[in-house]
Amino acid sequence: RKEVEQDPGPFNVPEGATVAFNCTYSNSASQSFFWYRQDCRKEPKLLMSVYSSGNEDGRFTAQLNRASQYISLLIRDSKLSDSATYLCVVNPGTASKLTFGTGTRLQVTL
Amino acid sequence: EAQVTQNPRYLITVTGKKLTVTCSQNMNHEYMSWYRQDPGLGLRQIYYSMNVEVTDKGDVPEGYKVSRKEKRNFPLILESPSPNQTSLYFCASRQVGSYEQYFGPGTRLTVT
């Protein structure tokens, strides 16, 4: 089983739609969780951290479910500019390491 | 401007010809690492460094070397490149204690 698993997509949604991605992780000792965004052929950039209580940043909401070992990202009112690959990232409990999922591709269309 | 730079951005080379990809950051970060990204496999860590003269293997270190003689620089060395090292390479840095990683723009390497 992969350490971090994501549905590769693509998720094709119309502008204005709400879309949600899930990501599962295998190591129950994992401590920190993040969503990164990667535009085509560009470097990944931190989108948001994921806190136990859930957190929101504008149209983006991240949730953590430790019991079921998954995190989620909800995007409301999708924009064309949201089209990208969203990477789920987990710190498995060692200070040095971040484990990246393979990403979920989102395509927002007119 | 806070940034991580990598050079070259694109490189086509032949099997066995030693090459170095440079990485430099201007944020005084202690932690630096190298990743490779391949379709369907995601980002995999090659090597990392917690500080000057401290380096360690990541998940896929075979065929690579690194050095950390200065805090700002973390070059990736391929002593004898092979076609299976054709990939997109990213350098990244962050503060120890933070998990916000800053990535360089990537180096697309093709080994023929």
Backbone of each chain as ProteinMPNN parsed JSONL, in Angstrom:
{"seq_chain_A": "RKEVEQDPGPFNVPEGATVAFNCTYSNSASQSFFWYRQDCRKEPKLLMSVYSSGNEDGRFTAQLNRASQYISLLIRDSKLSDSATYLCVVNPGTASKLTFGTGTRLQVTL", "coords_chain_A": {"N_chain_A": [[0.861, -1.204, 0.0], [0.545, 2.206, -0.851], [2.167, 4.992, 0.764], [0.898, 7.452, 0.707], [-2.075, 8.11, -0.868], [-3.827, 9.148, -3.739], [-6.608, 9.957, -5.817], [-5.982, 10.102, -9.177], [-7.482, 11.567, -11.001], [-8.441, 12.99, -14.222], [-10.394, 15.569, -12.632], [-13.011, 17.051, -14.04], [-14.629, 20.008, -14.014], [-17.283, 22.441, -14.133], [-16.947, 26.01, -14.25], [-17.526, 27.675, -11.182], [-18.492, 25.51, -9.841], [-18.535, 23.234, -6.999], [-15.949, 21.283, -5.717], [-14.413, 18.328, -4.467], [-11.569, 16.715, -3.072], [-10.112, 13.716, -1.914], [-7.602, 12.223, 0.172], [-5.717, 9.508, 1.183], [-3.76, 8.191, 3.886], [-1.209, 5.977, 5.048], [0.276, 5.652, 7.376], [-0.346, 5.677, 10.665], [0.902, 7.177, 12.558], [1.448, 9.585, 11.48], [1.96, 13.095, 11.46], [1.697, 15.716, 10.477], [0.032, 17.565, 7.926], [-0.612, 18.517, 4.561], [-1.683, 20.502, 1.778], [-0.458, 20.927, -1.412], [-0.096, 22.869, -4.368], [0.348, 22.325, -7.812], [1.145, 23.696, -10.788], [1.093, 23.021, -14.318], [4.109, 21.576, -15.267], [5.481, 23.188, -13.517], [6.918, 24.315, -10.347], [5.929, 22.798, -7.22], [3.742, 24.429, -4.868], [3.004, 25.548, -1.585], [-0.307, 25.235, -0.619], [-2.136, 25.057, 1.544], [-1.957, 24.293, 5.04], [-3.159, 21.499, 6.948], [-5.253, 21.261, 9.603], [-6.164, 19.649, 12.688], [-8.654, 20.463, 13.533], [-9.796, 21.264, 11.262], [-9.657, 23.649, 8.615], [-9.992, 26.794, 6.943], [-9.525, 28.718, 4.021], [-10.41, 31.29, 2.418], [-11.958, 30.274, -0.481], [-11.25, 27.709, -0.103], [-11.264, 24.724, 1.766], [-9.916, 22.65, 4.191], [-9.805, 19.403, 5.601], [-9.218, 17.042, 8.234], [-9.272, 13.663, 8.974], [-8.505, 11.673, 11.364], [-9.199, 9.187, 12.379], [-10.058, 7.681, 10.21], [-7.945, 8.05, 8.613], [-7.584, 10.003, 6.529], [-7.318, 12.961, 4.501], [-8.935, 15.891, 3.289], [-9.783, 18.136, 0.621], [-11.664, 20.859, -0.158], [-13.02, 22.771, -2.686], [-14.692, 25.649, -3.301], [-16.944, 27.391, -5.533], [-15.465, 27.209, -8.03], [-12.746, 28.413, -10.005], [-11.41, 29.234, -13.247], [-8.703, 29.542, -12.95], [-8.094, 27.808, -10.941], [-7.415, 25.435, -12.015], [-5.209, 22.843, -11.953], [-2.739, 20.615, -10.537], [-3.258, 18.956, -7.528], [-1.489, 18.283, -4.716], [-1.25, 15.981, -2.165], [0.292, 16.014, 0.953], [2.266, 14.551, 3.441], [3.662, 14.459, 6.667], [5.331, 11.868, 7.979], [6.062, 11.558, 10.61], [8.736, 11.617, 11.089], [11.404, 13.909, 11.501], [12.642, 14.814, 9.218], [11.256, 14.29, 6.892], [8.955, 14.57, 4.162], [6.204, 13.159, 2.658], [4.964, 12.797, -0.534], [1.893, 12.669, -2.272], [0.769, 11.383, -5.471], [-0.799, 13.179, -6.717], [-3.804, 14.962, -7.668], [-5.506, 15.795, -10.501], [-7.083, 18.741, -11.493], [-9.398, 20.175, -13.659], [-10.874, 23.039, -14.59], [-13.597, 24.243, -16.353], [-15.188, 26.431, -18.787]], "CA_chain_A": [[0.0, 0.0, 0.0], [1.317, 3.437, -0.897], [2.08, 5.784, 1.982], [-0.1, 8.496, 0.464], [-2.793, 7.756, -2.095], [-4.782, 10.099, -4.255], [-7.237, 9.689, -7.106], [-5.266, 10.98, -10.109], [-8.385, 12.365, -11.818], [-8.772, 14.373, -13.903], [-11.716, 16.037, -12.269], [-13.413, 18.124, -14.947], [-15.797, 20.656, -13.42], [-17.555, 23.762, -14.72], [-16.692, 27.174, -13.403], [-18.569, 27.895, -10.192], [-18.847, 24.266, -9.147], [-17.799, 22.827, -5.802], [-15.275, 20.004, -5.958], [-13.683, 17.853, -3.282], [-10.616, 15.63, -3.26], [-9.648, 13.034, -0.709], [-6.266, 11.636, 0.141], [-5.551, 8.606, 2.334], [-2.377, 7.94, 4.278], [-1.138, 4.643, 5.668], [0.981, 5.673, 8.655], [-1.205, 6.288, 11.681], [1.709, 8.091, 13.371], [1.668, 10.83, 10.733], [1.687, 14.217, 12.353], [1.375, 16.985, 9.817], [-0.609, 17.316, 6.636], [-0.61, 19.73, 3.764], [-2.019, 20.471, 0.36], [0.355, 21.744, -2.3], [-0.638, 23.02, -5.711], [1.389, 22.314, -8.842], [0.73, 23.996, -12.156], [1.747, 22.156, -15.294], [5.549, 21.75, -15.474], [6.034, 24.183, -12.595], [7.234, 23.788, -9.034], [4.831, 22.783, -6.252], [3.704, 25.523, -3.889], [2.103, 25.258, -0.477], [-1.642, 25.826, -0.693], [-2.558, 25.225, 2.925], [-1.764, 23.226, 6.007], [-4.413, 20.875, 7.372], [-5.253, 21.146, 11.051], [-7.108, 18.657, 13.217], [-9.986, 21.05, 13.671], [-10.224, 21.747, 9.954], [-9.348, 25.058, 8.408], [-10.559, 27.391, 5.741], [-8.793, 29.87, 3.49], [-11.206, 31.746, 1.29], [-12.82, 29.263, -1.083], [-10.635, 26.403, 0.144], [-11.441, 24.157, 3.097], [-9.195, 21.394, 4.388], [-10.255, 18.641, 6.759], [-8.418, 15.874, 8.599], [-9.98, 12.608, 9.696], [-7.442, 10.774, 11.842], [-9.727, 7.831, 12.597], [-10.097, 6.999, 8.917], [-6.662, 8.339, 7.977], [-7.638, 10.718, 5.265], [-7.515, 14.396, 4.504], [-9.74, 16.312, 2.157], [-9.705, 19.524, 0.178], [-12.901, 21.289, -0.8], [-12.893, 24.061, -3.377], [-16.013, 26.199, -3.651], [-16.973, 28.42, -6.58], [-14.23, 26.969, -8.795], [-12.329, 29.372, -11.026], [-10.527, 28.662, -14.267], [-7.337, 29.585, -12.425], [-7.875, 26.704, -9.992], [-6.95, 24.271, -12.787], [-3.85, 22.504, -11.502], [-2.662, 19.34, -9.823], [-3.232, 19.185, -6.087], [-0.666, 17.249, -4.099], [-1.433, 15.704, -0.74], [1.63, 15.863, 1.519], [2.164, 14.062, 4.818], [4.873, 14.207, 7.444], [5.029, 10.597, 8.64], [6.488, 11.532, 12.006], [10.176, 11.858, 11.196], [11.621, 15.338, 11.338], [13.221, 15.204, 7.947], [10.605, 13.75, 5.697], [7.612, 14.823, 3.678], [5.82, 12.193, 1.63], [4.038, 13.416, -1.477], [1.034, 11.87, -3.134], [1.026, 11.584, -6.895], [-1.554, 14.349, -7.158], [-5.113, 14.906, -8.314], [-5.578, 16.875, -11.493], [-8.36, 19.445, -11.612], [-9.572, 21.023, -14.831], [-12.095, 23.835, -14.5], [-13.934, 24.674, -17.713], [-16.243, 27.446, -18.91]], "C_chain_A": [[0.883, 1.234, 0.0], [1.14, 4.211, 0.396], [1.008, 6.858, 1.876], [-0.761, 8.197, -0.871], [-3.812, 8.819, -2.459], [-5.383, 9.582, -5.552], [-6.58, 10.631, -8.114], [-6.172, 11.903, -10.926], [-8.167, 12.06, -13.296], [-10.227, 14.562, -13.47], [-12.009, 17.221, -13.189], [-14.69, 18.734, -14.402], [-16.033, 21.994, -14.1], [-17.215, 24.858, -13.721], [-17.855, 27.374, -12.443], [-18.945, 26.663, -9.399], [-18.037, 24.118, -7.86], [-17.202, 21.456, -6.06], [-14.478, 19.626, -4.718], [-12.764, 16.716, -3.664], [-10.323, 15.008, -1.899], [-8.257, 12.484, -0.923], [-6.169, 10.733, 1.363], [-4.072, 8.399, 2.617], [-2.324, 6.679, 5.116], [-0.537, 4.651, 7.065], [0.162, 6.415, 9.708], [-0.437, 7.256, 12.584], [1.964, 9.421, 12.669], [1.172, 12.017, 11.547], [1.191, 15.467, 11.665], [0.93, 16.711, 8.398], [-0.754, 18.624, 5.878], [-1.218, 19.447, 2.402], [-1.093, 21.44, -0.364], [-0.345, 21.798, -3.647], [0.53, 23.023, -6.694], [0.752, 22.6, -10.195], [1.607, 23.209, -13.12], [3.219, 22.539, -15.492], [6.192, 22.809, -14.581], [6.314, 23.528, -11.235], [6.003, 23.77, -8.134], [4.92, 23.965, -5.302], [2.682, 25.183, -2.82], [0.782, 25.991, -0.664], [-2.15, 26.09, 0.731], [-2.154, 24.032, 3.77], [-3.135, 22.697, 6.41], [-4.347, 20.654, 8.872], [-6.348, 20.19, 11.502], [-8.529, 19.187, 13.267], [-10.556, 21.489, 12.329], [-9.888, 23.214, 9.816], [-9.79, 25.506, 7.023], [-9.694, 28.577, 5.33], [-9.54, 30.314, 2.238], [-12.12, 30.657, 0.772], [-12.344, 27.838, -0.791], [-10.835, 25.969, 1.598], [-10.723, 22.824, 3.165], [-9.679, 20.722, 5.664], [-9.324, 17.456, 6.974], [-9.303, 14.909, 9.36], [-8.956, 11.564, 10.117], [-7.947, 9.338, 11.987], [-9.71, 7.029, 11.301], [-8.851, 7.266, 8.091], [-6.833, 8.934, 6.586], [-7.739, 12.207, 5.515], [-8.286, 14.765, 3.25], [-9.496, 17.78, 1.851], [-10.985, 19.828, -0.583], [-12.657, 22.654, -1.429], [-14.299, 24.5, -3.791], [-15.859, 27.221, -4.76], [-15.7, 28.347, -7.438], [-14.008, 28.035, -9.867], [-11.466, 28.652, -12.067], [-9.1, 28.567, -13.751], [-7.061, 28.51, -11.369], [-7.378, 25.446, -10.706], [-5.479, 24.02, -12.474], [-3.882, 21.08, -10.98], [-2.475, 19.631, -8.346], [-2.56, 17.986, -5.42], [-0.965, 17.162, -2.606], [-0.055, 15.392, -0.153], [1.51, 15.542, 3.006], [3.548, 13.992, 5.443], [4.61, 12.951, 8.268], [5.55, 10.493, 10.061], [7.978, 11.681, 12.189], [10.449, 13.308, 10.817], [12.0, 15.731, 9.93], [12.315, 14.995, 6.751], [9.223, 14.327, 5.425], [7.336, 13.811, 2.585], [4.726, 12.806, 0.77], [3.172, 12.362, -2.142], [1.322, 12.19, -4.581], [0.175, 12.71, -7.483], [-2.891, 14.018, -7.79], [-5.221, 16.093, -9.255], [-6.986, 17.43, -11.576], [-8.339, 20.3, -12.861], [-10.917, 21.735, -14.702], [-12.37, 24.427, -15.876], [-15.058, 25.709, -17.688], [-17.602, 26.786, -19.025]], "O_chain_A": [[1.852, 1.312, 0.754], [0.103, 4.112, 1.052], [0.297, 7.137, 2.842], [-0.083, 8.049, -1.888], [-4.553, 9.32, -1.613], [-4.731, 8.85, -6.296], [-6.618, 11.847, -7.923], [-5.708, 12.899, -11.481], [-7.739, 10.95, -13.614], [-11.134, 13.834, -13.875], [-11.343, 18.254, -13.125], [-15.721, 18.065, -14.332], [-15.091, 22.617, -14.591], [-17.202, 24.642, -12.509], [-19.018, 27.259, -12.827], [-19.644, 26.761, -8.391], [-17.014, 24.772, -7.661], [-17.883, 20.566, -6.568], [-13.941, 20.483, -4.016], [-13.119, 15.858, -4.472], [-10.292, 15.692, -0.876], [-7.801, 12.307, -2.052], [-6.506, 11.156, 2.469], [-3.24, 8.427, 1.71], [-3.283, 6.348, 5.813], [-0.81, 3.751, 7.859], [0.003, 7.634, 9.64], [-1.043, 8.061, 13.292], [2.633, 10.292, 13.224], [0.139, 11.965, 12.215], [0.359, 16.196, 12.207], [1.381, 15.765, 7.753], [-0.986, 19.684, 6.46], [-1.258, 18.307, 1.94], [-0.961, 22.605, 0.012], [-1.089, 20.89, -4.015], [1.565, 23.641, -6.445], [-0.079, 21.832, -10.679], [2.714, 22.79, -12.781], [3.532, 23.677, -15.84], [7.302, 23.271, -14.848], [5.994, 22.361, -11.007], [5.127, 24.625, -8.264], [6.006, 24.442, -4.972], [1.632, 24.608, -3.105], [0.753, 27.209, -0.844], [-2.54, 27.208, 1.067], [-2.026, 22.911, 3.276], [-4.148, 23.373, 6.231], [-3.475, 19.933, 9.357], [-7.327, 19.957, 10.792], [-9.489, 18.443, 13.067], [-11.663, 22.021, 12.263], [-9.841, 23.939, 10.81], [-9.936, 24.717, 6.09], [-9.201, 29.332, 6.168], [-9.329, 29.784, 1.147], [-12.974, 30.163, 1.509], [-12.989, 26.873, -1.201], [-10.606, 26.739, 2.53], [-10.901, 21.969, 2.297], [-9.93, 21.38, 6.674], [-8.724, 16.936, 6.034], [-10.006, 15.305, 10.29], [-8.584, 10.687, 9.337], [-7.204, 8.387, 11.743], [-9.385, 5.841, 11.3], [-8.723, 6.753, 6.979], [-6.294, 8.427, 5.602], [-8.177, 12.659, 6.573], [-8.281, 14.025, 2.266], [-9.062, 18.553, 2.706], [-11.337, 19.131, -1.535], [-12.152, 23.571, -0.781], [-14.993, 23.805, -4.534], [-14.806, 27.838, -4.921], [-14.958, 29.323, -7.544], [-14.94, 28.488, -10.532], [-10.878, 27.605, -11.796], [-8.376, 27.626, -14.074], [-5.917, 28.328, -10.954], [-6.962, 24.49, -10.05], [-4.623, 24.875, -12.703], [-4.925, 20.425, -10.981], [-1.639, 20.448, -7.961], [-3.003, 16.845, -5.547], [-0.931, 18.164, -1.891], [0.684, 14.583, -0.714], [0.749, 16.18, 3.733], [4.496, 13.519, 4.816], [3.761, 12.962, 9.159], [5.48, 9.42, 10.659], [8.451, 11.853, 13.312], [9.806, 13.862, 9.925], [11.719, 16.846, 9.491], [12.615, 15.506, 5.672], [8.43, 14.542, 6.341], [8.153, 13.63, 1.682], [3.703, 13.272, 1.273], [3.654, 11.296, -2.527], [2.03, 13.149, -4.889], [0.403, 13.142, -8.613], [-3.085, 12.947, -8.365], [-5.048, 17.244, -8.854], [-7.957, 16.685, -11.711], [-7.396, 21.053, -13.1], [-11.969, 21.096, -14.705], [-11.493, 25.034, -16.49], [-15.781, 25.841, -16.7], [-18.615, 27.475, -19.137]]}, "seq_chain_B": "EAQVTQNPRYLITVTGKKLTVTCSQNMNHEYMSWYRQDPGLGLRQIYYSMNVEVTDKGDVPEGYKVSRKEKRNFPLILESPSPNQTSLYFCASRQVGSYEQYFGPGTRLTVT", "coords_chain_B": {"N_chain_B": [[14.181, 39.169, -3.4], [12.739, 36.276, -2.051], [13.9, 33.118, -2.845], [14.441, 29.956, -4.536], [16.9, 28.791, -6.592], [17.747, 27.001, -9.543], [20.074, 25.422, -11.678], [21.24, 23.75, -14.622], [18.122, 24.669, -16.289], [17.148, 23.044, -18.232], [18.456, 20.067, -19.593], [20.132, 17.994, -21.776], [21.84, 15.052, -22.053], [24.413, 12.525, -22.412], [24.687, 9.019, -21.742], [26.71, 8.239, -18.98], [28.211, 10.6, -18.842], [29.421, 12.78, -16.598], [27.555, 15.017, -14.556], [26.437, 18.071, -13.001], [23.878, 19.519, -11.137], [23.013, 22.611, -10.06], [21.91, 24.175, -7.001], [20.535, 26.814, -5.227], [19.675, 28.808, -2.411], [18.227, 31.745, -0.963], [17.238, 32.224, 1.544], [18.283, 31.595, 3.945], [17.775, 29.062, 4.902], [17.953, 26.067, 6.831], [17.402, 23.468, 6.062], [17.601, 21.491, 3.193], [16.677, 19.845, 0.158], [16.57, 17.336, -2.428], [14.442, 16.305, -5.038], [12.98, 13.954, -7.297], [10.668, 13.875, -9.98], [8.387, 11.806, -11.443], [6.123, 10.571, -13.921], [3.16, 9.226, -12.587], [4.486, 8.381, -10.324], [4.963, 10.42, -8.631], [6.496, 12.891, -6.46], [9.655, 12.082, -5.352], [11.988, 11.744, -2.776], [15.439, 12.346, -3.032], [17.983, 13.009, -1.812], [18.715, 14.663, 1.293], [19.501, 17.492, 3.382], [20.28, 18.567, 6.569], [21.792, 20.602, 7.501], [24.852, 22.502, 7.093], [27.396, 20.399, 5.874], [25.99, 18.168, 6.661], [24.387, 15.533, 5.439], [21.937, 13.246, 4.081], [20.51, 10.126, 2.977], [17.612, 9.949, 0.905], [14.632, 8.541, -0.357], [15.297, 7.486, -2.867], [18.248, 7.269, -3.503], [20.202, 6.095, -5.112], [22.763, 6.312, -7.49], [23.177, 9.0, -7.317], [24.846, 11.876, -5.932], [25.47, 14.246, -3.318], [26.435, 17.425, -1.911], [27.097, 19.617, 0.842], [28.498, 22.267, 1.376], [28.251, 24.904, 1.859], [25.754, 26.924, 3.408], [23.796, 27.949, 1.701], [23.933, 26.557, -0.7], [23.344, 23.526, -2.54], [24.322, 21.241, -4.335], [23.471, 18.774, -6.822], [24.813, 15.787, -7.889], [25.466, 13.75, -10.635], [27.293, 11.126, -11.198], [27.663, 9.182, -13.176], [25.513, 9.299, -15.365], [22.452, 7.617, -16.247], [19.946, 6.357, -18.561], [17.63, 5.844, -17.017], [17.596, 7.858, -15.214], [16.485, 9.99, -16.362], [14.354, 12.597, -15.885], [12.261, 14.945, -14.039], [13.669, 17.254, -11.969], [13.605, 18.623, -8.726], [14.782, 21.039, -6.486], [14.559, 21.889, -3.047], [13.863, 23.955, -0.182], [13.645, 24.656, 3.336], [12.827, 26.038, 6.571], [14.064, 24.454, 9.466], [11.733, 22.836, 11.469], [9.605, 23.991, 10.278], [7.176, 23.127, 7.809], [6.709, 24.226, 5.413], [7.737, 24.091, 2.327], [9.956, 25.484, -0.008], [10.23, 25.438, -3.377], [12.558, 25.05, -6.064], [12.57, 26.022, -9.589], [12.742, 23.752, -11.097], [14.508, 21.202, -12.945], [14.761, 19.857, -16.019], [15.85, 16.867, -17.027], [17.305, 14.917, -19.504], [18.593, 11.84, -20.357], [20.395, 10.22, -22.733]], "CA_chain_B": [[13.068, 38.203, -3.481], [13.059, 34.956, -1.521], [13.742, 32.144, -3.909], [15.354, 28.842, -4.758], [17.261, 28.769, -8.012], [18.384, 25.778, -10.036], [20.663, 25.498, -13.02], [20.439, 24.365, -15.68], [16.7, 24.352, -16.285], [16.978, 21.93, -19.174], [19.741, 19.451, -19.913], [20.154, 16.726, -22.494], [23.195, 14.549, -21.979], [24.573, 11.128, -22.822], [25.001, 8.071, -20.672], [28.068, 8.196, -18.465], [28.886, 11.891, -18.777], [29.156, 13.384, -15.29], [26.931, 16.33, -14.575], [26.049, 18.665, -11.721], [22.784, 20.477, -11.139], [23.216, 23.475, -8.891], [20.739, 24.672, -6.281], [20.911, 27.85, -4.275], [18.537, 29.494, -1.792], [18.639, 32.987, -0.307], [16.368, 32.422, 2.698], [19.009, 31.138, 5.128], [17.153, 27.834, 5.395], [18.876, 25.005, 7.192], [17.04, 22.196, 5.433], [17.496, 21.469, 1.741], [16.508, 18.493, -0.348], [16.375, 17.094, -3.849], [13.392, 15.369, -5.414], [12.711, 13.724, -8.706], [9.248, 13.674, -10.22], [8.136, 10.98, -12.612], [4.678, 10.325, -14.1], [2.602, 8.095, -11.848], [5.258, 8.085, -9.115], [4.987, 11.593, -7.773], [7.777, 13.434, -6.016], [10.394, 11.176, -4.47], [13.158, 12.427, -2.239], [16.705, 11.713, -3.39], [18.856, 13.298, -0.677], [18.392, 15.868, 2.025], [20.556, 18.015, 4.241], [19.725, 19.327, 7.692], [22.631, 21.784, 7.696], [26.151, 22.394, 6.413], [28.159, 19.169, 6.092], [25.107, 17.099, 7.142], [23.511, 15.063, 4.366], [21.465, 11.881, 4.29], [19.778, 9.561, 1.846], [16.165, 9.916, 0.885], [14.038, 7.275, -0.796], [15.876, 6.986, -4.126], [19.562, 7.914, -3.605], [21.163, 5.375, -5.949], [23.209, 6.998, -8.696], [23.29, 10.435, -7.056], [25.634, 12.361, -4.792], [25.237, 15.647, -2.971], [27.35, 18.002, -0.925], [26.573, 20.843, 1.448], [29.668, 22.966, 1.933], [27.755, 26.215, 2.29], [24.346, 26.811, 3.775], [22.9, 28.335, 0.631], [24.078, 25.733, -1.912], [23.153, 22.079, -2.352], [24.371, 20.676, -5.689], [23.174, 17.362, -7.073], [25.833, 15.279, -8.816], [25.27, 12.445, -11.246], [28.649, 10.756, -11.614], [27.576, 8.419, -14.424], [24.064, 9.275, -15.621], [21.88, 6.559, -17.07], [18.626, 6.771, -19.07], [16.564, 5.792, -16.004], [17.639, 9.082, -14.439], [15.709, 10.987, -17.077], [13.295, 12.971, -14.953], [12.169, 16.346, -13.646], [14.286, 17.357, -10.659], [13.332, 19.824, -7.952], [15.449, 21.336, -5.236], [13.643, 22.564, -2.133], [14.445, 24.328, 1.102], [12.716, 25.126, 4.368], [13.363, 26.175, 7.918], [13.821, 23.311, 10.353], [10.583, 23.127, 12.319], [8.503, 24.392, 9.402], [7.006, 22.208, 6.694], [6.474, 24.942, 4.173], [8.917, 23.942, 1.477], [10.063, 26.347, -1.173], [10.827, 24.66, -4.449], [13.124, 25.681, -7.233], [11.719, 25.925, -10.779], [12.848, 22.434, -11.717], [15.481, 20.919, -14.002], [14.317, 18.711, -16.828], [17.048, 16.156, -17.472], [17.149, 13.782, -20.408], [19.841, 11.09, -20.549], [20.208, 9.336, -23.894]], "C_chain_B": [[13.537, 36.85, -2.967], [12.87, 33.921, -2.617], [14.776, 31.018, -3.814], [15.639, 28.807, -6.257], [17.961, 27.462, -8.338], [18.952, 26.051, -11.423], [21.371, 24.202, -13.355], [18.965, 24.027, -15.53], [16.398, 23.156, -17.188], [18.353, 21.39, -19.521], [19.506, 18.14, -20.631], [21.601, 16.264, -22.515], [23.223, 13.083, -22.405], [24.962, 10.273, -21.636], [26.469, 8.157, -20.285], [28.781, 9.526, -18.331], [28.48, 12.634, -17.507], [28.517, 14.763, -15.428], [26.57, 16.765, -13.162], [24.904, 19.627, -11.958], [22.928, 21.32, -9.872], [21.881, 23.901, -8.297], [21.216, 25.689, -5.265], [19.659, 28.504, -3.72], [19.05, 30.693, -1.001], [17.827, 33.285, 0.941], [17.015, 31.955, 3.999], [18.377, 29.88, 5.744], [18.196, 26.787, 5.723], [18.654, 23.753, 6.337], [16.92, 22.362, 3.924], [17.36, 20.03, 1.278], [16.365, 18.493, -1.858], [15.301, 16.038, -4.04], [13.483, 15.105, -6.918], [11.22, 13.441, -8.875], [9.057, 12.94, -11.531], [6.644, 10.683, -12.715], [4.232, 9.081, -13.336], [3.322, 7.765, -10.552], [5.337, 9.276, -8.172], [6.399, 12.066, -7.463], [8.434, 12.453, -5.052], [11.695, 11.842, -4.052], [14.428, 11.639, -2.546], [17.686, 11.811, -2.218], [18.318, 14.525, 0.034], [19.566, 16.267, 2.907], [19.925, 18.879, 5.323], [20.545, 20.585, 7.983], [23.96, 21.547, 6.986], [26.861, 21.127, 6.86], [27.318, 18.023, 6.666], [24.162, 16.715, 6.018], [23.076, 13.638, 4.663], [20.621, 11.445, 3.104], [18.283, 9.715, 2.036], [15.687, 8.553, 0.42], [14.714, 6.663, -2.012], [17.261, 7.57, -4.356], [20.519, 7.288, -4.62], [21.476, 6.158, -7.217], [23.396, 8.491, -8.528], [24.257, 10.692, -5.904], [25.247, 13.807, -4.541], [26.366, 16.12, -2.079], [26.702, 19.266, -0.372], [27.74, 21.544, 2.16], [29.307, 24.358, 2.423], [26.268, 26.079, 2.543], [23.429, 27.061, 2.583], [22.904, 27.383, -0.561], [23.973, 24.242, -1.622], [23.152, 21.434, -3.744], [24.065, 19.185, -5.721], [24.118, 16.875, -8.169], [25.424, 13.904, -9.319], [26.598, 12.044, -11.852], [28.639, 10.033, -12.968], [26.098, 8.265, -14.784], [23.65, 8.118, -16.522], [20.485, 6.985, -17.513], [17.519, 6.725, -18.019], [16.625, 6.973, -15.039], [17.041, 10.26, -15.208], [14.49, 11.321, -16.238], [13.246, 14.488, -14.815], [12.655, 16.443, -12.204], [13.958, 18.698, -10.008], [14.232, 19.864, -6.721], [14.46, 22.086, -4.346], [14.372, 22.938, -0.858], [13.346, 24.741, 2.061], [13.467, 25.331, 5.67], [13.122, 24.878, 8.673], [12.701, 23.713, 11.31], [9.386, 23.627, 11.539], [8.392, 23.365, 8.303], [6.598, 22.918, 5.418], [7.753, 24.895, 3.359], [8.82, 24.901, 0.296], [10.84, 25.57, -2.232], [11.48, 25.562, -5.486], [12.242, 25.421, -8.44], [11.809, 24.589, -11.503], [13.92, 22.374, -12.793], [15.001, 19.691, -14.746], [15.536, 18.071, -17.461], [16.66, 14.991, -18.373], [18.508, 13.146, -20.62], [19.613, 10.094, -21.681], [21.283, 8.258, -23.953]], "O_chain_B": [[14.578, 36.337, -3.377], [11.813, 33.853, -3.243], [15.798, 31.112, -3.135], [14.721, 28.795, -7.078], [18.675, 26.896, -7.51], [18.388, 26.803, -12.218], [22.027, 23.609, -12.499], [18.606, 23.176, -14.716], [15.493, 22.366, -16.915], [19.3, 22.151, -19.72], [18.768, 17.279, -20.151], [22.487, 17.002, -22.947], [22.19, 12.489, -22.715], [25.505, 10.765, -20.647], [27.355, 8.15, -21.139], [29.867, 9.577, -17.754], [27.334, 13.062, -17.365], [28.886, 15.559, -16.291], [26.418, 15.945, -12.256], [24.952, 20.452, -12.871], [22.959, 20.795, -8.759], [20.865, 23.977, -8.989], [22.179, 25.454, -4.536], [18.695, 28.734, -4.45], [20.149, 30.669, -0.446], [17.724, 34.437, 1.362], [16.36, 31.925, 5.041], [18.443, 29.67, 6.955], [19.187, 26.625, 5.01], [19.604, 23.076, 5.945], [16.228, 23.256, 3.437], [17.864, 19.109, 1.921], [16.076, 19.517, -2.477], [15.244, 15.034, -3.33], [13.99, 15.92, -7.689], [10.594, 12.836, -8.005], [9.503, 13.388, -12.587], [5.97, 10.558, -11.692], [4.852, 8.022, -13.432], [2.833, 6.958, -9.761], [5.745, 9.126, -7.021], [7.363, 11.683, -8.125], [7.833, 12.048, -4.057], [12.405, 12.426, -4.87], [14.485, 10.426, -2.348], [18.154, 10.794, -1.705], [17.569, 15.319, -0.536], [20.489, 15.488, 3.143], [19.149, 19.792, 5.043], [20.06, 21.517, 8.625], [24.159, 20.51, 6.354], [26.925, 20.815, 8.049], [27.871, 17.017, 7.11], [23.249, 17.467, 5.678], [23.746, 12.91, 5.396], [20.097, 12.259, 2.344], [17.757, 9.629, 3.145], [16.275, 7.529, 0.768], [14.706, 5.443, -2.171], [17.447, 8.308, -5.324], [21.541, 7.889, -4.953], [20.575, 6.609, -7.924], [23.737, 9.184, -9.486], [24.456, 9.849, -5.03], [24.76, 14.501, -5.434], [27.15, 15.324, -1.561], [25.873, 19.898, -1.027], [27.926, 21.419, 3.371], [29.975, 24.917, 3.293], [25.603, 25.222, 1.96], [22.378, 26.428, 2.477], [21.965, 27.4, -1.358], [24.449, 23.759, -0.595], [22.087, 21.115, -4.273], [24.36, 18.445, -4.782], [24.209, 17.476, -9.239], [25.083, 13.013, -8.54], [26.989, 12.56, -12.899], [29.517, 10.258, -13.802], [25.503, 7.217, -14.535], [24.381, 7.701, -17.42], [19.896, 7.882, -16.909], [16.559, 7.489, -18.114], [15.792, 7.078, -14.139], [17.093, 11.399, -14.743], [13.689, 10.445, -15.915], [14.063, 15.214, -15.384], [12.109, 15.785, -11.317], [14.023, 19.753, -10.639], [14.414, 18.869, -6.02], [13.618, 22.834, -4.843], [15.372, 22.318, -0.495], [12.253, 25.127, 1.646], [14.591, 24.86, 5.844], [12.063, 24.267, 8.522], [12.725, 24.8, 11.887], [8.275, 23.685, 12.068], [9.397, 22.782, 7.897], [6.187, 22.278, 4.449], [8.729, 25.578, 3.67], [7.762, 25.094, -0.301], [11.959, 25.112, -1.999], [11.025, 26.675, -5.75], [11.266, 24.679, -8.34], [11.034, 24.326, -12.422], [14.202, 23.366, -13.464], [14.853, 18.615, -14.166], [16.179, 18.662, -18.329], [15.793, 14.187, -18.034], [19.463, 13.816, -21.013], [18.741, 9.23, -21.592], [21.278, 7.43, -24.864]]}, "name": "protein", "num_of_chains": 2, "seq": "RKEVEQDPGPFNVPEGATVAFNCTYSNSASQSFFWYRQDCRKEPKLLMSVYSSGNEDGRFTAQLNRASQYISLLIRDSKLSDSATYLCVVNPGTASKLTFGTGTRLQVTLEAQVTQNPRYLITVTGKKLTVTCSQNMNHEYMSWYRQDPGLGLRQIYYSMNVEVTDKGDVPEGYKVSRKEKRNFPLILESPSPNQTSLYFCASRQVGSYEQYFGPGTRLTVT"}
